[in-house]
């Protein structure tokens, strides 16, 4: 499934990975990891978030919400966390599913421990109110292959049950493509499509054919498609693609057949509004005793100079080249 050892990235020759700490003008202390062609940035003072993923010198493929435009306000947040507003920040984060108010909306000002590695960085946050330690280790190989490993540890004195929920917030303007199951199950169903209560089923940002689901963000100035829209699927092929800025991002993850997943069996979800596109991968719901840890790993690649497909046949060709 994971074609981990590619020697080229959109025709560009890769170099040796360099890791450096620097002071971001807005996010404070950060760690940048780059092979000279592709780079990602992890915040280590706030968040934590993978706040940037890009071709060196190119636009950020991820949302970086410096102005605080994406946020949630709720009285329950103030009662539980001490602040009424939760800022999205953008980037990539680790949550726990199923979603709940106020538990899910983890503040960004909790103390962060981090370790700089030879080809990446590890960040760790103890969320005392939830009794969970969140850890993300993000690394890059010389050829540009990235691995983002997520760990959730029960640091409480009680048993708990949840699924790791890995959310990547992409910038406006792109096209997301998700695969649907092609398994021959005879007279039984082979795929699921979950809808959230706020969805309009006629939303023009959503489309699908017999093999793929397509989602876009609202065009600039669109006053119709401004509401939120979210879906969830059983993504047995374990990948998602996002086309933007002339590049292709591929996220890959494992699907464990027979395991129980959140939201009526969803291991992959996607959310959009008029500003962002979230691609969300979820692990199975896991029972953790005190001291136990659940791991969920994603494989990332950013391929440069890849045109958006115009039909399912072109998608097939891109999947064969970049995913399988």
C-alpha positions in Angstrom: 0.0 0.0 0.0 2.7 2.5 1.0 5.2 3.2 -1.8 7.6 4.6 0.7 10.9 4.8 -1.2 10.5 7.1 -4.1 13.6 8.7 -5.5 12.0 11.7 -7.2 9.4 14.2 -6.3 7.7 15.7 -9.3 11.0 15.4 -11.2 13.1 17.2 -8.6 16.2 15.7 -7.1 16.1 15.5 -3.3 18.8 16.5 -0.8 19.8 15.6 2.7 17.3 16.5 5.4 18.1 19.5 7.5 16.3 20.2 10.8 16.5 23.7 12.4 14.8 25.6 15.2 13.7 29.1 14.6 11.5 31.9 16.0 8.3 32.4 14.0 7.0 36.0 14.2 3.5 34.8 15.2 3.7 31.2 16.5 7.0 31.6 18.5 9.4 28.7 18.7 9.1 26.3 15.7 11.1 23.5 14.1 11.6 23.4 10.3 12.4 20.1 8.5 13.4 20.2 4.9 15.3 18.3 2.2 15.9 21.4 0.2 12.8 21.0 -2.0 10.0 20.2 0.5 9.6 21.6 4.0 7.3 21.3 7.0 7.2 23.4 10.1 6.1 22.2 13.6 5.1 24.7 16.3 6.6 23.8 19.7 5.6 26.9 21.7 1.8 26.8 20.9 -0.4 24.1 19.5 1.3 21.9 18.7 0.6 22.0 14.9 2.4 21.1 11.7 1.6 24.6 10.6 3.4 24.6 7.2 3.8 22.1 4.4 5.1 23.4 1.1 7.6 23.4 -1.7 10.5 25.5 -0.5 9.7 29.1 -1.4 6.1 28.1 -2.4 2.7 28.8 -0.9 1.6 26.9 2.2 -0.5 23.9 1.4 -2.0 24.1 4.9 -4.2 26.8 6.4 -2.2 29.1 8.7 -4.8 31.1 10.6 -2.7 34.0 11.9 -5.6 36.4 12.1 -7.8 34.1 14.1 -10.6 34.0 11.5 -11.5 30.3 12.2 -12.7 29.8 15.7 -15.4 28.3 17.9 -17.1 30.2 20.8 -19.1 28.4 23.4 -19.9 28.9 27.1 -19.0 25.3 27.9 -15.5 26.0 26.7 -15.0 28.7 29.3 -16.4 26.5 32.0 -14.2 23.5 31.2 -11.0 25.1 29.7 -11.1 28.6 31.1 -11.5 30.4 27.7 -14.7 30.9 25.7 -13.0 30.9 22.3 -11.1 28.1 20.6 -8.9 29.1 17.6 -8.5 26.6 14.9 -4.9 27.8 14.0 -5.0 25.5 10.9 -2.2 23.1 10.1 -2.3 19.5 11.3 -3.4 18.4 14.8 -4.2 15.3 16.9 -7.7 15.0 18.5 -9.8 12.2 20.0 -13.0 10.9 18.5 -16.0 11.0 18.9 -16.2 14.8 19.0 -17.8 16.4 22.0 -18.2 19.9 23.3 -16.2 21.0 25.3 -13.8 18.0 25.6 -12.5 18.0 22.0 -11.5 21.6 21.8 -8.1 21.3 23.4 -6.4 24.7 24.2 -3.2 25.7 22.4 -1.4 27.1 25.5 -0.7 23.8 27.3 3.0 23.1 28.0 4.8 21.3 25.1 7.8 19.1 25.5 9.7 18.5 22.3 12.8 16.7 21.0 14.6 17.5 17.8 15.5 14.4 15.8 18.1 13.9 13.0 15.3 14.0 10.4 12.3 15.5 12.3 10.8 16.4 15.6 8.7 14.9 18.4 6.2 17.0 20.4 4.3 15.9 23.5 1.5 17.5 25.5 -0.1 16.2 28.7 -3.8 17.1 28.6 -4.5 16.7 32.3 -8.2 17.5 32.1 -8.7 14.6 29.7 -6.2 12.3 31.2 -4.4 11.8 27.8 -0.9 12.5 26.6 -0.8 13.4 22.9 2.5 12.8 21.0 3.3 13.5 17.4 6.6 12.5 15.7 7.0 13.9 12.2 10.0 12.9 10.1 11.2 13.3 6.5 13.4 11.1 4.4 15.9 12.5 2.0 13.6 11.7 -0.9 10.7 13.7 0.6 8.7 10.9 2.1 7.1 12.0 5.4 5.9 10.0 8.3 3.6 11.5 10.9 3.1 9.1 13.8 0.5 9.9 16.5 0.4 8.4 20.0 -2.3 8.8 22.6 -1.5 7.5 26.1 -3.9 7.1 29.0 -2.3 9.0 31.9 -5.3 8.9 34.1 -6.2 6.4 36.8 -9.3 5.1 34.9 -10.0 3.1 31.8 -11.0 5.1 28.7 -12.2 4.5 25.1 -11.7 6.7 22.0 -10.2 6.8 18.6 -7.1 8.8 17.5 -8.3 11.5 15.1 -5.8 13.2 12.9 -6.9 16.4 11.2 -5.1 18.2 8.4 -6.5 21.6 7.5 -5.8 22.6 3.9 -5.8 25.9 2.3 -8.7 27.2 0.2 -9.0 26.6 -3.5 -8.2 22.9 -3.9 -9.8 19.6 -5.0 -10.0 16.7 -2.6 -10.4 13.1 -4.0 -11.3 10.1 -1.8 -11.7 6.5 -3.0 -14.8 4.5 -2.5 -14.8 0.7 -1.9 -14.7 -1.5 -5.0 -15.0 -4.7 -3.1 -17.4 -7.2 -4.5 -19.7 -8.1 -1.6 -22.5 -9.7 -3.6 -25.8 -8.9 -2.1 -24.3 -6.9 0.8 -23.3 -3.3 0.9 -19.7 -2.4 0.3 -19.5 1.3 1.2 -20.9 3.9 3.6 -21.4 7.6 3.3 -22.2 9.5 6.5 -23.7 13.0 6.4 -23.7 15.6 9.2 -26.9 17.4 10.3 -25.9 20.7 8.8 -25.3 19.3 5.3 -27.2 20.3 2.3 -27.3 17.1 0.2 -27.4 19.2 -3.0 -24.2 21.1 -2.1 -22.3 21.8 -5.3 -19.0 21.4 -3.5 -19.7 17.6 -3.3 -19.8 15.1 -6.2 -19.1 11.5 -6.7 -18.9 8.8 -9.4 -18.7 5.0 -9.1 -15.1 5.1 -7.8 -14.3 8.5 -6.2 -15.7 11.3 -4.1 -14.8 14.8 -5.1 -14.9 17.8 -2.7 -14.0 21.5 -3.3 -14.0 24.6 -1.2 -16.3 27.5 -2.0 -15.1 29.9 -4.8 -14.0 33.3 -3.6 -17.0 35.6 -3.4 -19.5 32.7 -3.4 -22.4 33.8 -1.2 -24.3 30.5 -1.6 -22.0 27.7 -0.5 -20.8 29.3 2.7 -22.2 26.8 5.1 -20.3 23.9 6.6 -20.4 20.5 4.8 -18.9 17.2 6.2 -18.9 13.6 5.1 -17.4 10.4 6.5 -16.7 7.1 4.7 -15.2 3.7 5.2 -11.9 4.4 3.3 -10.6 0.8 2.9 -8.0 1.8 0.4 -6.5 4.1 3.0 -5.6 7.3 1.1 -6.8 10.8 0.4 -5.5 13.3 -2.2 -5.6 17.1 -2.3 -4.8 19.1 -5.4 -3.8 22.8 -5.0 -1.2 25.3 -6.1 -0.2 23.0 -9.0 0.8 20.3 -6.5 -0.6 17.0 -5.2 -0.7 16.0 -1.5 -1.2 12.4 -0.7 -2.1 11.1 2.8 -2.0 7.4 3.4 -3.1 5.4 6.5 -4.2 1.9 7.4 -7.7 0.6 7.5 -8.3 -2.3 9.9 -11.1 -4.5 8.6 -13.5 -5.7 11.2 -12.6 -3.0 13.8 -15.1 -0.5 15.2 -14.7 3.0 13.9 -16.3 6.3 15.1 -19.3 8.0 13.4 -21.0 4.8 12.2 -17.9 3.2 10.8 -15.9 6.1 9.4 -12.1 5.9 9.2 -11.9 9.0 6.9 -13.8 12.2 7.1 -13.7 15.6 5.3 -15.0 19.0 6.3 -15.2 22.2 4.4 -16.6 25.7 4.7 -16.0 28.9 2.9 -12.3 29.0 4.1 -10.8 25.6 4.6 -10.7 21.9 3.7 -10.1 19.3 6.4 -8.9 15.8 5.6 -9.4 13.6 8.7 -8.1 10.1 9.2 -9.3 8.1 12.2 -8.1 4.9 13.9 -10.4 2.3 15.4 -12.1 3.0 18.7 -9.6 1.6 21.3 -10.0 0.6 24.9 -7.0 1.9 27.0 -6.2 1.0 30.5 -4.1 3.4 32.6 -0.6 3.6 31.0 -1.6 2.1 27.7 -0.9 3.8 24.3 -2.6 3.7 20.9 -0.6 4.5 17.8 -1.9 5.8 14.4 0.5 6.5 11.5 0.1 8.5 8.4 2.4 8.6 5.4 2.6 12.0 3.6 3.9 13.0 0.2 3.8 16.4 -1.6 4.3 16.0 -5.4 5.1 19.1 -7.3 3.8 20.1 -10.8 0.8 17.7 -10.9 -2.3 18.8 -12.8 -5.8 18.3 -11.5 -7.5 15.3 -13.0 -10.6 16.0 -15.2 -12.2 12.6 -15.0 -12.1 9.2 -13.2 -9.7 7.7 -15.7 -7.2 10.5 -15.1 -7.6 9.9 -11.3 -6.9 6.2 -11.9 -3.6 7.1 -13.6 -2.6 9.4 -10.8 -3.4 6.8 -8.1 -1.4 4.2 -10.0 1.6 6.6 -10.2 1.5 8.3 -6.8 -0.4 6.0 -4.4 -0.1 2.3 -5.3 
